[in-house]
């Protein structure tokens, strides 16, 4: 579609009056949205005779008309049929009849303690149950035949179809103890162990209660989770035609660094997705990166580890943080996505909506049973969104207009790449040791301390740090220095070979460990105790390329063109005090004066501030859409 970053806008048509769709979409196009994204809830479109996508039983189900309108306004579409979509839809969009609570013949997803995993107090069906899997395939096949096939690009507006949602059940960043322990899932795991352990000892040990599994079985289960997710995505894709499969994408959540085992489990859970051929994006529901150190670190770590682009960002949900209704906050996250190398920005949702029926509405009793307040989920859906279904415009439209103008500026250096002085390489052996929650002691502490030390290098010492895994490191070498966190486990042969190649070609490895370990010199050049890494590393590392000694603390990402010349600088201040971030680029000193919780972008050739979050945090705000002027109170 374009060489510049694209702007996605979520539009939940099943929550808006059909006679408002046209004007709403016209407003989105005017606001700069290139691609309209929307879930297609299974439970909403299922009728007694099959499925309704044409509005035969309810005009709000007319997805085919919605796609015609999207195309008429010059936009494209990404459709997300799940089967589980979350989206604050009852049972994540699944029909109640496929819940094992309703149909006990279907196996439920179980956690490590044997408890059903629920959504609004209804058990979720295990994908290892053949009856549910077949019904899910039937649903996806119907979406393909009736909606996708006649509307796929280039002849139609649909440029992509999303499989699942943040994994299968929005679960790709959960600790491995929350993966599916249903009987058929564990049986499949034991069969997989038999293929790698001729003695069958691990398989026999896995027949015990999961909480009693020995460490070797726990580590094998953590690694197995990645293979399971890859197989689940492959199975969903197999329900689609080759033409639709060719446009399949997946979205992954960022790791939640506040949850023990999440980062390690997430690394392993996503490790086998690279070879599937699906395009990948990330969702960013891990907190406010402009105000939370954990959330900022999660964005940096997750986006750089997977090299993914933003497909879902909070532009107005205020359940836990009212600042997401402020233009400065949402623009901070958009600039952070771009600074980390994203080729897309997402507005979720673009439009606050107020009209939905019982098929969509969350069960209040189910919400209360999970400790949630039903009032938070009543109309409007996404109260701080830039636009409102009734035509009212809201403060976040300021940020959307500013982002639109930046992305469409003819002199903006789109296509430049994220650059780094060094990289944090997270080895599989550490992730396997840290992923199981109860084992989140030494190994988990080492991984988190390595992440914190890397963020400190960026914030206080002006380094640009990337994230590598064993899969991205060989083909995507970043810098000459690798930071290698290790727990008590010894490196395996694959990791040793990777490190040897790196060192043989002039690179260096700094080992970050809990304590001195025998044979460490065979692994790296220097060993630094992880407890003193933050203060020791600046004395060992080469000076950062773009440092300015007069700079205040703050994070800056520099984008370079293919020749290595700097062409853009993204500066961030997630703290509560004003700072002046300085860097020396292109024979000049660049300065970004940042208010608390602010960000700015400067780019070649002038390197003046092209956009700052403080530019949009002031009224007046844009006027109402004229099409609805008479409806506003």
N, C-alpha and C positions, 0 to 999 in steps of 0.2 A: 504493500500500500504506500509506503513512504520510507525514506531513509532516516527521517527524524523520529524521535520517540513518539509513540502513539498515546492518546488519551482515552482511557476506558471509562464508561459511565454505566453503573448498574441501574437498571430500571425494572422494579418488581411489578410487572403488569398485572399480576394476580392480586395486587393490593390497590389498584387504581381503577377508577371508572373508565370503561372503554371509550366513552365519548370525549375523554380528556387525553387519550393516548396521543393523538395527532399533535395537539398544541404542546404537550409535554415534550415530545420528541423534537419538535421544531425548536423549542427552547434549548434543548440539549445540543443540537447541531449549532445553534448560534453561540452557545457558550464554549464551543471548541471540542466537543466530544467527537472522536473519530469512530469508536466502536462501542455499541450498546451491548452490555452483558446482561444476561438474565437466567435465573434458575427456571427449570420447567418441573414443577412438583408433580410427581407421579400420582399422589392421592387426589390432586385437584383435577387432573384430566381423565382419571379412570371413571368410566360409567358402566352401567350394567351390560351394555352391548359391546364394550371394548374401551375405546378412548375417544375423546373429543378434542381435536386440535383446530376445528374450524368454527367453533361457536354455535354449533347446532343445538346444544342444550343450554348454553350460557355464553353470552357475548364476551365475557371476560376470559373465556377459554380459547378465543380465536387467535392463536399464535400465528397462523398464516397471515392474518390481516396485520398483526403487529410487525411481521417481517416486511410486508409490503410498505408499511409506513416508514420503517427504518430506512429501507432502500430509497424511498421517495425523497427523504431528507438528506440523501448523500452519505449515509453512514453504513457501517458494516455491523455484523452481529457475532457474538460468541454465545452459544447456547450451552446450558449446563443441566443436563437431565439426570444427574446423579448416578445411580438410583437414590442414594441418600444425599440430600442437598443441604441439610441444616437450615440456614436462612431464617431461623426463628419460625419455622413452619412445624406444625404438629408432627411428631415422630420423624422429623427431618425430611418430610415429604413422602415417606413410605405410607402405604395404606395400613390402617390398624390391623387388618386381617393377617399381615405377614409378621406381626409381633408374636413371639412365643408366649407372651402373656395371654393373647387371644387364642392362639393355636399352639397348644403345648406339644404338638407333634413336630414342630420346628425347633431345632436346637438353638439355644440362645448364646450370644457372646458372653463368656464368663471371664472374670478377672482371676488373678492368681489365688485368691481365697475361695473361688467357686461361686462368687456372687454374680448375678446377671448384671450386665452393663445396660443401663436404661436411658431412655429419652422421654421426658415427661412421665416417668414411672412405668413406661411400657418397655419390656425387654427388647433389645435389638436382635435380629436374627443373624446367626452365624453364617458367613459366606461358605463355610464348609458343609452346610446342609444343602443337599442337591435340590430339594423342592423349592427353597427360596431362590437359589441361584438360577434355576430355570425360569421362575417368575420375573426375576430382574432382567434376564436376557430377553424375555418376551416384551417387557416394557421398552428396553432400549431399541429393540428391533422395530417396534411400532413408531417410536420417535424418528428413527432413521428413515423408514419407508414413507411416513406421512408428512414429516416436517423437514428433515435434513435433505433427503434426495432431491426434491424440487427446488431447493433454495441454496445449495452449496455454491460457493464462489468457484470460478469467476462469473458464472451466469447469474448467481444469486448473491444475497448479502452475507451468508453465513461463512465466516472465514475460519471458524474453529468450533469444536465440540469438546467440552470438558468431561473427563471421566471421573466419577466419584466426587469427593469433596474433602480436601485436606487429608488425603488418604482415602479410606473407605467410609469411616464414620467420624470424620474430623479427628482422627486419632493418630496421625503420623508423628506428632511430637510428644506423645504420652510415654511415660516410663514403660519399660518392657513388662512390668508386672500388670499393666492394664491392657496388654494385648489379648488376643482371643485364646482362652484356655478351654474352650468347649471340647468335649470328648473327641469329636472327629478332628479338631485342630491339633490336639496333643498327639493323637494317633498318627497324623501326617508327619509331625515332628519326629516321632520315634522311627517311622519308616525312613525319613531323611538321615537320621543318625546311623542307621544300619548301613547306609551307603558309604559312610566315611569312617566307620569304626568297626572293623572286622570282628573284634572281640565281643561286640554287642553290649559291652559293659555300660556305656553311656545310655543306650536305649533302655536297659533294665533299670538304671537309676532314674530315668525320666518317668517311670511308671509310679513313682512315689508322688505324694502331694507336692505341688510345685513349690510351696514355701520350704519344703525339706530337700529340694534339689541341691546336690553338691555344686561347688563353684564351676566346675567344668561343664556341667549341664546348663547352668544359668548362662554362662558365656556363649554356649552353643545356641541356646534359645534366643539370646539377644541378636546374634548374627542371623539366625533363621528368620527373624522378623522381616529383614530386608528382602529375602527371597519370597516370603509370603506376599508382601505388598506388591512386588513386581508381578507375581503370578495373578494376584487379584486384578491389577490393572489390565494385564494381558487378557484375562477372561472377560472383563467388561468390554474391551475393544473388539473381541471376537464376535460380539453380538451385532457389530456394525458392519456395513458394507465396506469393501476396500476403499471406496471414494471417501466415506466418512472417517474411516480409520486413518486415512492419510492426513486428516485435519484434527486428529485427536491431540488434546493437551491435558496436562495434569497440573493441579495446584497443590502446593505443599505449605503447611504452616511453618513459621519460624520456630526455633527451639525456645522453650520457656526456661530461662536461666534461673528462675525462682523455684523451680521444681527439681528435686533431687533426681538425677538420672536422666533428665529430659534431653540435655544436649548430646550425651553419649548415645542414648537410645535413638534419638533423631538421626544422628550420623549413620548408624547401622541400618535403621529403618529405610533410609533413602539410598543406601549404598548401591543397590542393584538396579536402579532406575535408568542409569545412563545409557544402557544398551538397548532400551526398548524402542527408541525412535520417536518418543513423544516430546513435543515442546513442553517446557516447564515454566511455571510461575510460582510466586510466593504470596501468601496472605500474611498480614502483619498484626494479628490480634494478640500481641504480647505486651501491651501497655504503651504509655506515652513516651516516645523516645526523646521528646524535648524536655521532659521533666524527670525521667527515671534513668539512672545509670544502667540498671539491668536491661531495660527495654532498648536503650541505645546499643549496648553491647550485643544483644540478641539480633538486632538488625544487621550490624556489621558482620558478626560471626555467621549468621545463617545465609545472608545474601551472597557473601563472598565464598563460603564453602560450596554452595550449589551453583554459583554463577547464574542466578535466576532473575527474572524480571517481575515487577509488581503487578499482580492481577486483582488484588483486593485490599484496599486501605480505608480506614475509618474516616469518613467525612461528615460525621454528625451524630453518631451514637453517643449519648451522654450518660449511660447507665452508671458508669464508675468514674467518669471524668468529664465534667461540664466544659472543660477547655476545648474539647473536640468540636464544639459549636463556634469556635473562634477561628477566623481565617489564618492567623499566624500559626496555629498548631497544625492544621491540616497541610499548609504549605511547607512547614518544616519537614513533615514526613515525605511529601512529594520530592523536595530537594534532596532529602536523604536517599530516597530510591534512585534518583538520577545520579547522585554523587557516587553511589555504590555500583553503578554501571547498568542500571535497569534500562531496558529499551521501551518500557511502558510505565505509565502512571495510571492508577485506578481511583475512581471516585465511587465509594460504596457507602451510601447510595447517592445517586445524583439527585433524587427527588423524594421528598417526604410524602408518604402516601397514607391514606386514611380509610380506604374502602376494601375490606376483605370479609369473607364469609367463614362459616364454621369449619370448612375443609382445611383452611389455613390456620385458623386461630389456635393458639396454644391452650391446652387444657389447664385451667387455673389450679385445680387440685394437684395435677401432676407437677406443675411448677412449684407449688408450695412444698410438695414432698421432697423436692430437691433443693429446698432452701432459697428459692427465687420468689420475687415479688411480681405477681401478675400485672400490677400497675405499670411496671417497667416495659411491658410488652404490648400495651394498648396503643391505639392511634395517638399521634402519627408514628409510623415506622420510620426510624432515623430522623428525629425531630430537628437536627441541625443541618440537614442536607442543603446544598446550595439553592435548590428550587423546591417548590411545594406543588403538589398535585393541583391545588386550586388556583395556581398562577402567581402566588406570592413568591417574591424572591427573598433570600435570607443572607446573612452576613458571609457565609462561606462561598457565595457566588463571587465575591471580590477575589478570593484566592483562585477560584477556577478560571476567572478571566485573566488573572496575572499569569497563571500557568499556561493557559492557551497562548497568550501573546509571546511568552518565552519560547515555547516549543515551535511556534511558527515564525519566529524572528529569522529573517534571511541570513543574518550574520552570525547566528549562534553556531558554534563548532560541533555539530552533531556528528556522531561516529567516532569520537575520540575514545580512548580506553582508560580505565582505572589503572593507576601506576603505583608502585610500592618500592620501599627501601629494603624490606625484608618480609618474611612470611612465617606464620604459625602453621606448622605441619602437625595435624592430629592423627596419630597412627591408629590403625584398627585395634591393635592389642590393648591400647589404653581405653578405647571406647567399649570394647567387650568387657573390660574389668569394671568400668564405671556405670554401665547401663542398668544393671539390676539394682533397684533402690536400696536394698539392705547392704549392698556392696559399695555404696556411694561414700565410702570412707576414704582411704588413701588415694585410690585412683580418681574418684570423683573430685576430691579436694585438689589434686594436681591439675586436672583439666580446668576446673573453674579458676584456680590461681593463675594458670597460663593465659586464660582469656582476660582476666583482670590486669595482668601485667602488660599484655598487648595493648589494651585500651589506655593504660597509664602511659605507655610509650607514645601513643598518638596524642594524648591530651596534654601531657606535661613536657614532652621532649621532642615533639614535632615530627616523629617518625610516621611514615605511611606503611601500614602493616596489612598484608593480605592473609587469607586463610587457604590452606591447602589440605587435601586428603591424599591418601595413597593413590587414588584414581586420577586426581587432577594434577598431581605433582609431575609425573613423567612428561606429560604433553603440554604442561602449562607452567613452565619454570618461572618463578617470580623472584627476582633479586638473587644475590649470592649467599645470603644468610638465611638459614632456616632455624626457627626455634622449635625444639622437639620435646614436648612434655612426655614423661614416662612414669608409670607407676612401678609396682614391684615386679610385674611380669617381664620376662625377657623378650626382646624383639624377635619376630619370626624371620624366616629366611627371606621372604619377600621384602620386608622392611629393610633388612640389612643390605640387600642388593640395591634397593633404591638409594639408600644413604651412601653406599659405596660409589655408585655412579655419580651422584651429586658432588661428592668430595673429589673424585677423580677428575672431574671437569672444572675444578677451581672453586666450587662452592664450599661453604663452611656450615657446620651444624653445632648449635649450642643446645646441650641437653639440659632440660629443666626437670629435676627429680626431687623427690622428697628427701633423699639422703644420698651420699656417695654409694655407688654400686660397683661391684667387680666388673672389669672389662669394659667400662664406659668409653675408654679411648678408642675401642673398636667401633663405637657407635657415633661419637661426635668429637669435636675438637676441644670443647670446653664444657665442663659440667658446672651448673649453677644451682644451688639449692633453691627450690621453688619458693621457700618462705622469704627469701631476700631477692627474688628475681627483679621486682620492680625497681629497687634502688641499685642493683648491681649491673643490670643489662646496659644502661646508658654509658657506663664506663668501659664496656667491652665492645660495643657496636661502633662501626664507622659512623661518622657524622651524617645526619639526614641531609638529603640533597637540597631541599628547598628551605632549610631552617633560617630563621631570623632571630638573633638573640634578644631582640626587643619585644618579642611577641608575648602576650598573655597566654595562659592555658586555654586550649581550645583545639578541636579536631578539624583538620583540613584534608580533603581528598583532592588530589591533582589529577586531571585528565591530560593525557598526552596523545599527540597524533602519531601515525605510524613511524615517523622518523625519530620519535622520542622527545619532540619539542612540546613544552607545556602550552595548553590552549584553554584550560579552564580550571577554576578553583572553587570548590564547595567548602564553605566554612560553617562550623556548627558550635553553638554554645548551649549545651543542655543543662547548664548550671543556673543558679538563682542570682548571679551578679553579672553586671556588665563587663565585657572584656573587649580588648582590641587584638584581633588575630592578625599576625603579620607573616608573610612568607616572601622569599626572594625568588622571583620567577622572571625569566626573559630579561635579565639585566635591570630589573627594577624591583622596588619593594611594593608589594601589594598589601593593602590595609582593609580590613573588614571590622568596623565598629559594631559589635553585636550586643544588643540588649539581652537581658536574661531570657533563656529559652528561645533564642532566635537563631536564624540561619541566613546565609547570603550566598549568591553565586556571582562570580566574576569571570569574564571570558575574553579571549583575544578578539580583535587585535588591541583594543584599548585597555583591557583589564580593569575597567571601571565596574562598579557594582551594577549588574544587570537586573537583579531581583533580590529583594530582602524581605523576610517575613514581616518586618515592621512596616513595610510599604502598604500592607493590606489590612492591618489590624485597626484601622480607623474608619469611621463613617465619613461621608454618606455612603449608603449601600445602593446597589442598582435598583431601578424601579421595577414594579410588577410587570409581568407579561401582559401586553395589551389585550390578548385574547380572553383573559379572565378578569379584566379590570372591574367589570360589573358584579363579580361574585365575591369580591373581598369585603370583609366586614370592616 
